[in-house]
Amino acid sequence: MPEDVGQNRAIRGFFMENRWDDREASACEGELALRVYASRLLGRDFSLVLHGGGNSSVKITERNLHGEEDEILYVKGSGQDLAFIEESGFAPLRLEGLLRLMRLDSVSDTDLVNAFRLQLTRPDAPPPSIETFLHALIPHRFVDHTHADALLAIMNTENGEARIREIYGGRLLMVPYAKPGFTLAKVFSDQFTAGAGEGVDGVVLMNHGIFSFGETAKASYEKMIELVGMAERYLEAKGAWALPEGDEPAAQPLAPRLPELRKAVSDAAGIPLIVSTRKSRLGSAFARRRDVSEVSQLGPATPDHVLLTKRLPMLGLDAESYAEAYKRDYAAYASSGLEGGAMLDPAPRVVLDSEIGLCAAGKTAREADMAGEIYEHTIEVILRATTLGGYRTLQASEIFEVEYWGLERAKLDRKEKVFAGEIALVTGAASGIGRACLESFLERGAAVIGLDLSPSIVSLYERPDYLGIECDVTSDDAIAGVIEKAARRFGGLDMIVLNAGIFPESRDIARIPAAEWRAVMNVNLDANLSLMRECYPLLKLSPRGGRVVAVGSKNVPAPGPGAAAYSASKAALTQLMRVAAMEWGGDGIRVNMVHPNAVFDTGVWTEDVLKSRAESYGLSVDDYKKLNLLNTNVGSSDVAEMAAEMCGPLFAKITGAQVPIDGGNDRVI
């Protein structure tokens, strides 16, 4: 992510900055490339747009296959992020067809989606923004739309409309709030048809956002910066711009309290959710306000945020009470006759706690981060609006109309991955089987914590659902630190893969040094006991029940000479897992093992070791690698896939199992 993406200018006291660079713009080839450049400038300022919010467009004349000139509207595709958008992220639609649709009296949401698809000139284009009609109706080549925090703070007051007029006079066309889509487009169209849109510099959609436009990308962008900057300076003049940073979030340990909160939220949702704490001074101070239980319930800064953050409720640990209140609200909504989709789960996506501060929930780590970031901006809007006389937002019925809007719900009702909302921890994760386990769990939708002695574990992946921790698993203090980091970042733990281990030099029993024996036992056995003991309180709180998978060895059922310390440690680990399966079954925790053999793509098997072992059998290296009944290679990914499956629904009713993955070994069989 670019260094300037998401900077909180308000806390730092900066105003809106014009970032247009003529040298950079001159490198853009064509109007669509300029559209991308200007869009990214807007997207890099989170006080304008957040995580897929806002949109932009350009109208370009192109020749079709018949040689005829068509005016094409390139509008931001739904779900695209302005900060990183590419040319392919814009949906090209025939402008004439869109304007013909506007002549209809009404269009259902389903017909609207189909109509948009019919107007696309490229079948692989992303679905166009629901605000496409507004871009089509504005008679300017370039159009920008943002949900600027400063304007939302002014709009969401008792006399917001009067304040907007005070700031801009007649420079902006003011349009009352209406649900995005055809309804808003008709209101918008009526204003322009009546001539109200002529000669204005922009359009304000009350409780929603602002449009700017121009004949060039630069003109439209700079107009947006100017107009939003005027709102920011108005806030400063009214003493409502600068915000206190607040105190640092509390430093006390949050495990197991945060996992308890995650369990309550997940139970209310009926699905596992990630719950992340926010390192937000502003959020912590806001959570400690005496009136937080009232002001936090007044609604989102704009309904566009509601599907990411839900209704931004405050929840202590009483999820049951919240769920009941939510159901009552839904019953009132259902009786109102509003058009909508299926009922959302009754869990909050934002939690405010006087001790924990601000934390956020989501089906994925990214969703949780997005909800938390959006609410941090909502706090800024609330505080500024309060300074102006009081925070006011739309009626509950209007918010529900968006929250249960079938058109938007359809975008969220996708098939979730099997481990969505769950957290896995893998030891010895920097390479070999551990690294493959990371990839298997990430692919299945889990948030994953990787532990390893190697510093490379920290930067193994750059993604919100991964946390790499350099860690010596034989240190109880280090393990305690891991548990706390897991709780703060993702809210708890659901699955553990005990993979870290060492394989000492081959020795006869008579030549094993005591220090080497103890070192092997310390890593392969004792460290796993410590980790299981410390993780037990979190596993017990797992919404779907905790799961533990230990990586054993073929040497447990079929040991060989020269590996006494390793074989004994893995045999002891196996007994530990068997006892854990008996003791933890009542807590819904499943404990299983996988026993691999001859996994040659790990650091243990160097070229020299492989060559030496093959020669001892009178075989080539390739033949030695397939020295099993199935004459096949066993790789790290094979073991990782089995470990992941053991945590999944296929093993939902299995605990205490030991599964060999060795290509078939006659001594094991």
C-alpha positions as CSV (number, residue, x, y, z in Angstrom):
1,M,0.0,0.0,0.0
2,P,1.4,3.5,-0.8
3,E,2.8,5.2,2.2
4,D,0.3,8.1,2.0
5,V,-2.8,5.8,1.7
6,G,-5.2,6.2,4.6
7,Q,-3.3,9.0,6.4
8,N,-5.4,10.7,9.0
9,R,-4.9,14.3,8.0
10,A,-7.5,15.5,10.6
11,I,-5.6,14.3,13.6
12,R,-2.4,15.8,12.2
13,G,-4.2,19.1,11.5
14,F,-3.7,19.1,7.7
15,F,-6.2,20.3,5.2
16,M,-7.2,18.8,1.9
17,E,-4.1,18.8,-0.4
18,N,-4.0,19.0,-4.2
19,R,-1.8,16.1,-5.3
20,W,-2.1,16.6,-9.0
21,D,1.3,16.4,-10.7
22,D,1.4,17.6,-14.3
23,R,4.6,15.5,-15.0
24,E,2.9,12.3,-13.8
25,A,-0.2,13.1,-15.7
26,S,1.7,13.8,-18.9
27,A,2.8,10.1,-18.8
28,C,-0.8,9.0,-19.1
29,E,-1.8,7.9,-22.6
30,G,-5.5,8.7,-23.3
31,E,-8.4,9.9,-21.2
32,L,-9.0,6.5,-19.5
33,A,-5.4,6.5,-18.2
34,L,-6.0,10.0,-16.9
35,R,-9.2,8.8,-15.3
36,V,-7.2,6.1,-13.5
37,Y,-4.5,8.6,-12.4
38,A,-7.0,11.1,-10.9
39,S,-9.1,8.3,-9.3
40,R,-6.0,7.0,-7.5
41,L,-5.3,10.4,-6.1
42,L,-8.7,10.5,-4.6
43,G,-8.6,7.0,-3.3
44,R,-5.3,7.6,-1.5
45,D,-7.0,10.0,0.9
46,F,-9.3,8.0,3.3
47,S,-11.0,11.2,4.4
48,L,-12.5,11.2,0.9
49,V,-13.2,7.5,0.2
50,L,-12.8,4.3,2.1
51,H,-12.3,0.7,0.9
52,G,-14.2,0.7,-2.3
53,G,-16.3,3.7,-1.6
54,G,-16.8,6.6,-4.0
55,N,-16.6,6.3,-7.7
56,S,-15.5,8.1,-10.8
57,S,-16.2,8.1,-14.6
58,V,-15.2,9.5,-18.0
59,K,-17.2,9.7,-21.2
60,I,-15.2,8.7,-24.3
61,T,-16.3,8.6,-27.9
62,E,-15.3,5.3,-29.6
63,R,-16.0,3.5,-32.9
64,N,-17.9,0.3,-32.8
65,L,-17.5,-2.7,-35.2
66,H,-19.8,-1.0,-37.7
67,G,-17.6,2.1,-37.8
68,E,-20.2,4.2,-36.0
69,E,-19.3,6.5,-33.2
70,D,-20.7,5.6,-29.7
71,E,-20.3,7.6,-26.6
72,I,-19.1,5.2,-23.9
73,L,-19.4,5.9,-20.2
74,Y,-16.5,4.3,-18.3
75,V,-17.6,4.1,-14.7
76,K,-15.8,2.5,-11.7
77,G,-16.8,-1.1,-11.4
78,S,-18.6,-2.2,-8.2
79,G,-16.2,-3.4,-5.5
80,Q,-13.1,-1.7,-7.1
81,D,-10.9,0.4,-4.9
82,L,-10.1,3.8,-6.2
83,A,-6.7,3.8,-4.5
84,F,-5.5,0.9,-6.7
85,I,-7.9,0.9,-9.7
86,E,-6.6,-0.1,-13.1
87,E,-8.2,0.7,-16.5
88,S,-9.8,-2.8,-16.4
89,G,-11.6,-1.8,-13.2
90,F,-13.9,0.6,-15.2
91,A,-17.1,-0.7,-16.7
92,P,-17.8,0.6,-20.3
93,L,-21.5,1.2,-21.0
94,R,-23.3,2.8,-23.9
95,L,-24.3,6.2,-22.8
96,E,-27.4,6.5,-25.1
97,G,-28.8,3.2,-23.7
98,L,-28.4,4.5,-20.1
99,L,-30.2,7.7,-20.9
100,R,-33.1,5.9,-22.5
101,L,-33.6,3.8,-19.4
102,M,-34.0,7.0,-17.4
103,R,-37.1,7.8,-19.4
104,L,-38.9,4.9,-17.8
105,D,-41.1,5.6,-14.8
106,S,-39.6,2.8,-12.6
107,V,-37.1,-0.1,-12.9
108,S,-36.9,-2.9,-10.4
109,D,-33.5,-3.7,-8.9
110,T,-33.3,-7.0,-10.8
111,D,-34.2,-5.3,-14.1
112,L,-31.7,-2.6,-13.4
113,V,-28.8,-5.1,-13.0
114,N,-29.8,-6.8,-16.3
115,A,-30.2,-3.5,-18.1
116,F,-26.7,-2.5,-17.0
117,R,-25.3,-5.8,-18.3
118,L,-27.0,-5.2,-21.7
119,Q,-25.3,-1.8,-22.0
120,L,-21.8,-3.1,-21.3
121,T,-19.5,-3.2,-24.4
122,R,-17.1,-5.7,-22.8
123,P,-18.4,-9.0,-21.4
124,D,-15.5,-9.4,-18.9
125,A,-16.0,-6.0,-17.4
126,P,-16.8,-5.6,-13.7
127,P,-20.4,-4.8,-12.8
128,P,-20.9,-1.1,-12.9
129,S,-21.4,1.1,-9.8
130,I,-25.0,1.4,-8.7
131,E,-24.6,5.2,-9.1
132,T,-23.9,4.8,-12.8
133,F,-27.0,6.7,-13.7
134,L,-25.8,9.8,-11.9
135,H,-22.5,9.8,-13.9
136,A,-24.5,9.4,-17.1
137,L,-26.8,12.3,-16.3
138,I,-24.1,14.8,-15.5
139,P,-23.3,16.5,-18.8
140,H,-19.5,16.7,-18.2
141,R,-16.7,14.4,-19.5
142,F,-15.1,13.6,-16.1
143,V,-17.1,13.1,-12.9
144,D,-15.8,12.3,-9.4
145,H,-17.8,11.2,-6.4
146,T,-16.6,10.9,-2.8
147,H,-18.0,10.5,0.8
148,A,-15.9,13.3,2.2
149,D,-15.7,13.1,6.0
150,A,-15.8,16.9,6.4
151,L,-19.1,17.2,4.4
152,L,-20.6,14.3,6.3
153,A,-19.8,16.0,9.6
154,I,-21.7,19.1,8.4
155,M,-24.6,17.3,6.8
156,N,-25.2,15.1,9.9
157,T,-26.3,17.9,12.0
158,E,-29.8,19.3,12.8
159,N,-29.4,22.2,10.3
160,G,-27.0,20.5,8.0
161,E,-28.6,21.8,4.8
162,A,-28.5,25.4,5.9
163,R,-24.8,25.0,6.8
164,I,-24.0,23.6,3.3
165,R,-25.8,26.6,1.8
166,E,-23.8,28.9,4.1
167,I,-20.5,27.4,2.8
168,Y,-21.2,27.2,-0.9
169,G,-24.0,29.6,-1.7
170,G,-25.3,28.7,-5.1
171,R,-22.2,26.9,-6.3
172,L,-23.5,23.4,-5.5
173,L,-26.8,21.7,-6.5
174,M,-28.3,20.2,-3.4
175,V,-30.2,16.9,-3.8
176,P,-32.1,15.3,-0.9
177,Y,-31.2,11.8,0.3
178,A,-32.7,8.9,-1.7
179,K,-31.7,5.3,-1.8
180,P,-29.0,4.8,-4.5
181,G,-30.1,3.3,-7.8
182,F,-33.0,4.2,-10.0
183,T,-34.8,6.1,-7.1
184,L,-32.0,8.5,-6.6
185,A,-31.3,8.8,-10.3
186,K,-34.9,10.0,-10.9
187,V,-34.6,12.6,-8.1
188,F,-31.3,13.7,-9.6
189,S,-32.7,13.7,-13.2
190,D,-35.6,15.9,-12.1
191,Q,-33.2,18.5,-10.7
192,F,-31.1,18.6,-13.9
193,T,-34.2,18.6,-16.2
194,A,-35.6,21.6,-14.3
195,G,-32.3,23.4,-15.0
196,A,-31.1,23.5,-11.4
197,G,-27.9,21.8,-12.4
198,E,-26.8,24.4,-14.9
199,G,-23.8,26.5,-14.0
200,V,-23.0,24.7,-10.7
201,D,-19.6,23.5,-9.7
202,G,-20.8,20.3,-8.1
203,V,-23.6,18.3,-6.5
204,V,-24.2,17.5,-2.9
205,L,-26.3,14.4,-2.1
206,M,-27.4,15.0,1.5
207,N,-26.2,12.4,4.0
208,H,-24.3,10.8,1.2
209,G,-21.5,12.7,-0.5
210,I,-20.4,15.1,-3.2
211,F,-19.9,15.1,-6.9
212,S,-17.5,17.3,-8.9
213,F,-17.1,17.4,-12.6
214,G,-15.2,19.0,-15.5
215,E,-14.1,18.6,-19.1
216,T,-10.7,17.3,-18.0
217,A,-9.6,14.9,-15.3
218,K,-7.5,17.7,-13.7
219,A,-10.4,20.1,-13.6
220,S,-12.8,17.6,-11.9
221,Y,-10.2,16.5,-9.4
222,E,-9.1,20.0,-8.4
223,K,-12.7,21.0,-8.1
224,M,-13.2,18.2,-5.6
225,I,-10.2,19.2,-3.6
226,E,-11.4,22.8,-3.5
227,L,-14.9,22.1,-2.5
228,V,-14.0,19.6,0.3
229,G,-11.3,22.0,1.5
230,M,-13.9,24.7,1.9
231,A,-15.9,22.4,4.2
232,E,-12.7,21.6,6.2
233,R,-12.0,25.3,6.7
234,Y,-15.6,25.9,7.7
235,L,-15.2,23.3,10.5
236,E,-12.0,25.0,11.6
237,A,-13.7,28.3,11.8
238,K,-16.4,26.7,14.0
239,G,-13.9,25.1,16.3
240,A,-14.8,21.6,15.0
241,W,-11.8,20.6,12.9
242,A,-8.9,19.7,15.2
243,L,-9.6,16.5,17.2
244,P,-7.8,15.3,20.4
245,E,-5.6,12.3,19.9
246,G,-6.7,10.7,23.2
247,D,-4.7,8.3,25.3
248,E,-3.0,5.2,24.1
249,P,-5.2,2.1,24.2
250,A,-5.0,0.1,27.4
251,A,-1.9,-2.1,27.7
252,Q,-3.4,-4.8,29.9
253,P,-3.5,-8.4,28.6
254,L,-6.6,-9.1,26.5
255,A,-6.4,-12.9,26.4
256,P,-8.8,-14.6,27.2
257,R,-11.2,-11.6,27.5
258,L,-11.1,-10.8,23.9
259,P,-11.6,-14.4,22.8
260,E,-14.7,-14.4,25.1
261,L,-16.0,-11.3,23.3
262,R,-15.3,-13.0,19.9
263,K,-17.2,-16.1,21.0
264,A,-20.2,-13.9,22.0
265,V,-20.2,-12.0,18.7
266,S,-19.7,-15.2,16.7
267,D,-22.5,-16.9,18.5
268,A,-24.8,-13.9,17.7
269,A,-23.8,-14.1,14.1
270,G,-24.2,-17.9,13.9
271,I,-20.8,-18.1,12.1
272,P,-17.2,-17.6,13.2
273,L,-15.9,-14.0,13.0
274,I,-12.5,-12.4,13.2
275,V,-12.4,-9.7,15.9
276,S,-9.5,-7.3,15.7
277,T,-8.5,-4.6,18.1
278,R,-7.6,-1.2,16.8
279,K,-4.5,0.8,17.9
280,S,-6.6,3.9,18.0
281,R,-6.2,6.6,20.6
282,L,-9.3,8.3,19.2
283,G,-11.3,5.1,19.4
284,S,-10.2,4.3,22.9
285,A,-11.2,7.8,24.1
286,F,-14.5,7.6,22.3
287,A,-15.3,4.2,23.9
288,R,-14.8,5.8,27.4
289,R,-17.2,8.7,26.8
290,R,-20.1,8.8,29.3
291,D,-22.6,9.2,26.4
292,V,-21.1,6.6,24.1
293,S,-24.0,4.1,24.6
294,E,-26.3,6.8,23.1
295,V,-24.2,8.6,20.5
296,S,-22.8,5.4,19.0
297,Q,-26.3,4.2,18.3
298,L,-27.4,7.1,16.2
299,G,-26.4,5.5,12.9
300,P,-23.6,5.6,10.3
301,A,-22.2,8.7,8.8
302,T,-23.6,7.6,5.4
303,P,-25.8,4.5,4.6
304,D,-23.0,3.5,2.2
305,H,-21.0,2.3,5.2
306,V,-23.8,0.2,6.7
307,L,-23.1,-3.0,4.9
308,L,-19.5,-3.1,6.0
309,T,-20.0,-2.0,9.6
310,K,-23.6,-3.1,10.1
311,R,-25.3,-0.6,12.4
312,L,-22.2,0.2,14.3
313,P,-23.6,-0.9,17.7
314,M,-21.9,-1.0,21.0
315,L,-21.7,-4.4,22.6
316,G,-20.3,-5.3,26.0
317,L,-20.3,-9.0,26.3
318,D,-24.1,-9.4,26.3
319,A,-24.5,-10.7,22.8
320,E,-27.9,-12.3,23.6
321,S,-29.4,-9.0,24.6
322,Y,-28.1,-7.3,21.5
323,A,-29.5,-10.1,19.3
324,E,-32.9,-9.7,20.8
325,A,-32.9,-6.0,20.2
326,Y,-31.8,-6.5,16.6
327,K,-34.6,-8.9,16.0
328,R,-37.1,-6.4,17.3
329,D,-35.7,-3.8,15.0
330,Y,-35.9,-6.1,12.1
331,A,-39.5,-7.0,12.9
332,A,-40.4,-3.3,12.8
333,Y,-38.5,-2.9,9.5
334,A,-40.3,-5.9,8.0
335,S,-43.7,-4.5,8.9
336,S,-42.8,-1.2,7.2
337,G,-43.2,-2.7,3.7
338,L,-39.7,-1.7,2.5
339,E,-38.2,-3.8,-0.3
340,G,-35.3,-5.8,1.0
341,G,-33.3,-9.0,1.0
342,A,-32.7,-11.7,3.6
343,M,-32.2,-10.8,7.2
344,L,-28.6,-10.2,8.1
345,D,-27.0,-11.9,11.0
346,P,-27.6,-10.1,14.3
347,A,-24.0,-9.6,15.3
348,P,-22.3,-6.2,15.5
349,R,-19.3,-5.4,13.3
350,V,-18.0,-2.7,15.6
351,V,-17.5,-3.1,19.4
352,L,-16.7,-0.3,21.8
353,D,-15.5,-1.2,25.2
354,S,-14.2,1.1,27.9
355,E,-11.2,-1.1,28.6
356,I,-10.5,-2.8,25.3
357,G,-11.2,0.3,23.2
358,L,-12.3,0.0,19.6
359,C,-12.4,-3.4,17.9
360,A,-14.1,-4.6,14.8
361,A,-15.5,-7.9,13.5
362,G,-15.7,-9.5,10.0
363,K,-15.9,-12.7,8.2
364,T,-12.3,-12.1,7.2
365,A,-9.4,-10.1,8.7
366,R,-9.8,-7.7,5.8
367,E,-13.5,-7.2,6.5
368,A,-12.7,-6.6,10.2
369,D,-10.0,-4.1,9.3
370,M,-12.3,-2.3,6.9
371,A,-15.1,-2.0,9.5
372,G,-12.7,-0.7,12.1
373,E,-11.2,1.9,9.8
374,I,-14.6,3.1,8.7
375,Y,-15.7,3.5,12.2
376,E,-12.6,5.5,13.1
377,H,-13.7,8.0,10.5
378,T,-17.3,7.8,11.8
379,I,-16.0,8.8,15.2
380,E,-14.4,11.9,13.6
381,V,-17.7,12.8,11.9
382,I,-19.6,12.3,15.2
383,L,-17.2,14.4,17.2
384,R,-17.2,17.3,14.7
385,A,-21.0,17.2,14.3
386,T,-21.3,17.2,18.1
387,T,-19.2,20.3,18.2
388,L,-21.5,21.9,15.6
389,G,-24.5,21.3,17.9
390,G,-25.2,17.6,17.7
391,Y,-24.8,14.5,15.5
392,R,-27.9,13.6,13.5
393,T,-28.3,11.0,10.8
394,L,-31.0,9.5,8.7
395,Q,-34.1,7.8,10.0
396,A,-33.8,4.2,11.1
397,S,-36.1,3.1,8.3
398,E,-33.9,4.7,5.6
399,I,-30.8,2.9,7.1
400,F,-32.6,-0.4,7.2
401,E,-33.7,0.1,3.6
402,V,-30.0,0.0,2.6
403,E,-29.1,-2.6,5.1
404,Y,-31.7,-5.1,3.8
405,W,-31.5,-3.9,0.1
406,G,-31.5,-7.1,-2.0
407,L,-29.4,-5.5,-4.7
408,E,-26.5,-4.8,-2.3
409,R,-27.0,-8.0,-0.3
410,A,-26.5,-10.0,-3.4
411,K,-22.9,-8.8,-3.6
412,L,-22.2,-10.0,-0.1
413,D,-24.1,-13.4,-0.3
414,R,-21.1,-15.2,-1.8
415,K,-20.1,-18.7,-0.9
416,E,-17.7,-18.5,2.0
417,K,-14.5,-20.5,2.2
418,V,-14.5,-23.4,4.7
419,F,-12.4,-21.6,7.3
420,A,-13.8,-18.1,6.8
421,G,-13.8,-16.2,10.2
422,E,-11.4,-18.8,11.8
423,I,-7.8,-18.5,13.0
424,A,-5.1,-21.1,12.7
425,L,-1.6,-21.1,14.3
426,V,1.2,-23.1,12.7
427,T,4.6,-23.7,14.4
428,G,7.8,-24.2,12.4
429,A,6.1,-22.3,9.6
430,A,8.9,-20.6,7.7
431,S,9.7,-23.6,5.4
432,G,8.8,-27.2,4.6
433,I,5.6,-28.7,6.0
434,G,4.9,-25.6,8.1
435,R,5.1,-23.2,5.1
436,A,2.8,-25.5,3.1
437,C,0.4,-25.6,6.1
438,L,0.3,-21.8,6.0
439,E,-0.7,-21.8,2.3
440,S,-3.3,-24.6,2.8
441,F,-5.1,-22.7,5.6
442,L,-4.9,-19.3,3.9
443,E,-6.4,-20.9,0.7
444,R,-9.3,-22.2,2.8
445,G,-10.0,-18.7,4.1
446,A,-8.5,-18.8,7.6
447,A,-6.5,-16.0,9.2
448,V,-3.1,-17.6,10.0
449,I,-0.4,-17.0,12.5
450,G,3.0,-18.5,11.6
451,L,5.7,-19.1,14.3
452,D,9.3,-19.8,13.5
453,L,12.8,-19.1,14.8
454,S,13.7,-17.6,11.4
455,P,13.2,-13.9,11.1
456,S,11.8,-14.5,7.6
457,I,8.5,-15.6,9.1
458,V,7.6,-12.0,9.8
459,S,7.5,-10.9,6.2
460,L,6.5,-14.2,4.5
461,Y,3.2,-12.7,3.3
462,E,2.0,-9.2,3.0
463,R,-1.7,-9.6,3.6
464,P,-4.2,-8.7,6.4
465,D,-5.0,-12.4,7.2
466,Y,-1.5,-13.3,8.1
467,L,0.6,-12.6,11.2
468,G,4.2,-13.9,11.3
469,I,5.9,-14.0,14.6
470,E,9.6,-14.8,15.2
471,C,9.4,-17.1,18.2
472,D,11.3,-19.7,20.2
473,V,8.5,-22.2,21.0
474,T,10.6,-23.5,23.9
475,S,10.2,-20.2,25.8
476,D,7.1,-19.9,27.9
477,D,7.3,-16.1,27.9
478,A,7.5,-16.2,24.1
479,I,4.4,-18.4,23.9
480,A,2.5,-16.1,26.3
481,G,3.4,-13.2,24.0
482,V,2.1,-15.1,20.9
483,I,-1.3,-15.8,22.6
484,E,-1.7,-12.1,23.4
485,K,-0.8,-11.1,19.8
486,A,-3.2,-13.6,18.4
487,A,-6.0,-12.3,20.6
488,R,-5.4,-8.6,19.7
489,R,-5.0,-9.2,16.0
490,F,-7.7,-11.8,15.2
491,G,-9.6,-12.3,18.5
492,G,-8.6,-15.8,19.4
493,L,-7.6,-19.2,18.1
494,D,-9.5,-22.1,16.5
495,M,-6.8,-24.4,15.1
496,I,-3.2,-25.3,15.9
497,V,-0.8,-27.3,13.8
498,L,2.1,-28.5,16.0
499,N,4.8,-28.9,13.4
500,A,8.0,-27.4,14.8
501,G,10.6,-30.0,15.5
502,I,14.3,-31.0,15.2
503,F,15.9,-34.1,13.8
504,P,19.4,-34.6,15.3
505,E,22.4,-36.3,13.7
506,S,22.0,-40.1,13.4
507,R,23.5,-41.7,16.5
508,D,23.4,-45.1,18.3
509,I,21.8,-44.9,21.8
510,A,25.2,-45.5,23.4
511,R,26.6,-42.3,21.8
512,I,23.7,-39.9,22.5
513,P,24.8,-36.9,24.6
514,A,22.5,-36.0,27.5
515,A,22.3,-32.4,26.2
516,E,21.2,-33.5,22.8
517,W,18.5,-35.8,24.2
518,R,17.1,-33.0,26.3
519,A,17.2,-30.5,23.4
520,V,15.2,-32.9,21.2
521,M,12.7,-33.5,24.0
522,N,12.5,-29.8,24.7
523,V,11.5,-28.9,21.1
524,N,9.6,-31.9,20.0
525,L,7.7,-32.6,23.2
526,D,7.9,-30.1,26.0
527,A,7.3,-27.0,23.8
528,N,4.1,-28.6,22.4
529,L,2.9,-29.3,25.9
530,S,3.4,-25.6,26.8
531,L,1.8,-24.4,23.7
532,M,-1.3,-26.6,24.1
533,R,-1.6,-25.6,27.8
534,E,-1.5,-21.9,27.0
535,C,-3.8,-22.2,24.0
536,Y,-6.4,-24.3,25.7
537,P,-8.5,-21.4,27.1
538,L,-8.7,-20.0,23.5
539,L,-9.5,-23.3,21.8
540,K,-12.3,-23.9,24.3
541,L,-13.9,-20.6,23.1
542,S,-13.7,-21.5,19.4
543,P,-17.1,-20.9,17.8
544,R,-16.9,-24.2,16.0
545,G,-14.8,-26.1,18.5
546,G,-11.0,-26.0,18.8
547,R,-8.8,-28.3,16.7
548,V,-5.3,-29.5,17.2
549,V,-3.2,-31.4,14.6
550,A,0.2,-32.7,15.6
551,V,2.8,-33.7,13.0
552,G,4.2,-37.0,14.2
553,S,6.4,-39.4,12.3
554,K,6.5,-42.9,10.7
555,N,9.1,-43.5,13.4
556,V,6.4,-43.8,16.0
557,P,4.9,-47.1,14.7
558,A,8.1,-48.1,12.8
559,P,11.3,-46.7,14.3
560,G,14.7,-47.2,12.8
561,P,18.2,-47.4,14.3
562,G,20.1,-44.2,14.9
563,A,17.1,-42.1,15.7
564,A,16.3,-42.9,19.3
565,A,15.9,-39.3,20.5
566,Y,13.7,-38.3,17.6
567,S,11.6,-41.4,17.7
568,A,11.1,-41.3,21.4
569,S,10.1,-37.6,21.3
570,K,7.5,-38.2,18.6
571,A,6.2,-41.3,20.4
572,A,5.8,-39.2,23.6
573,L,4.1,-36.5,21.6
574,T,1.7,-39.1,20.2
575,Q,0.8,-40.2,23.8
576,L,0.3,-36.6,24.8
577,M,-2.1,-36.1,21.9
578,R,-4.0,-39.3,22.8
579,V,-4.5,-38.1,26.3
580,A,-5.5,-34.6,25.1
581,A,-8.1,-36.1,22.8
582,M,-9.7,-37.8,25.9
583,E,-9.4,-34.8,28.2
584,W,-10.6,-32.1,25.7
585,G,-13.4,-33.9,23.9
586,G,-15.9,-32.6,26.5
587,D,-14.8,-29.0,25.5
588,G,-15.5,-29.8,21.8
589,I,-11.8,-29.7,21.0
590,R,-10.6,-32.3,18.4
591,V,-7.1,-33.7,18.6
592,N,-5.6,-35.7,15.7
593,M,-2.2,-36.6,14.3
594,V,-0.6,-37.1,10.9
595,H,2.5,-39.4,10.6
596,P,4.5,-38.5,7.5
597,N,7.6,-40.2,6.2
598,A,10.3,-39.2,3.8
599,V,9.1,-35.7,3.0
600,F,12.1,-34.8,1.0
601,D,11.2,-31.1,0.2
602,T,12.1,-30.0,3.7
603,G,15.3,-28.5,5.1
604,V,16.2,-31.8,6.9
605,W,16.9,-33.6,3.6
606,T,19.9,-31.9,2.0
607,E,21.4,-33.2,-1.2
608,D,24.2,-34.9,0.7
609,V,21.8,-36.7,3.1
610,L,19.7,-37.8,0.3
611,K,22.6,-39.2,-1.7
612,S,24.0,-40.9,1.4
613,R,20.7,-42.6,2.3
614,A,20.1,-43.7,-1.3
615,E,23.5,-45.2,-1.6
616,S,22.9,-47.2,1.6
617,Y,20.0,-48.9,-0.1
618,G,21.8,-49.3,-3.4
619,L,19.3,-47.0,-5.1
620,S,19.4,-43.8,-7.1
621,V,18.1,-40.7,-5.4
622,D,14.9,-40.7,-7.6
623,D,14.2,-44.4,-6.7
624,Y,15.0,-43.8,-3.1
625,K,12.4,-41.0,-2.9
626,K,9.7,-43.5,-4.1
627,L,10.7,-46.3,-1.7
628,N,7.2,-47.0,-0.6
629,L,4.3,-49.3,-1.6
630,L,2.7,-46.8,-3.9
631,N,6.0,-45.9,-5.6
632,T,5.2,-42.2,-5.1
633,N,6.7,-39.0,-3.7
634,V,5.3,-37.5,-0.5
635,G,5.7,-33.7,-0.4
636,S,5.2,-31.0,2.2
637,S,1.9,-30.0,0.5
638,D,0.5,-33.5,0.8
639,V,1.1,-33.4,4.6
640,A,-0.3,-29.8,4.8
641,E,-3.5,-30.7,2.9
642,M,-4.1,-33.6,5.3
643,A,-3.5,-31.4,8.3
644,A,-6.0,-28.8,7.0
645,E,-8.6,-31.5,6.2
646,M,-8.3,-32.8,9.7
647,C,-9.4,-29.3,10.9
648,G,-12.3,-29.2,8.4
649,P,-15.8,-30.7,8.2
650,L,-14.6,-34.0,6.9
651,F,-13.1,-34.8,10.3
652,A,-15.9,-33.1,12.3
653,K,-16.7,-36.2,14.3
654,I,-13.2,-37.6,14.6
655,T,-10.7,-37.2,17.4
656,G,-7.8,-39.2,18.5
657,A,-7.0,-40.4,15.0
658,Q,-3.5,-41.1,13.7
659,V,-3.2,-41.0,9.9
660,P,0.0,-42.1,8.1
661,I,1.0,-40.2,5.0
662,D,4.0,-42.1,3.7
663,G,3.0,-43.7,0.4
664,G,2.5,-47.0,2.2
665,N,5.0,-48.6,4.5
666,D,4.9,-52.3,5.1
667,R,6.2,-52.0,8.7
668,V,3.6,-49.3,9.5
669,I,0.8,-51.4,7.9
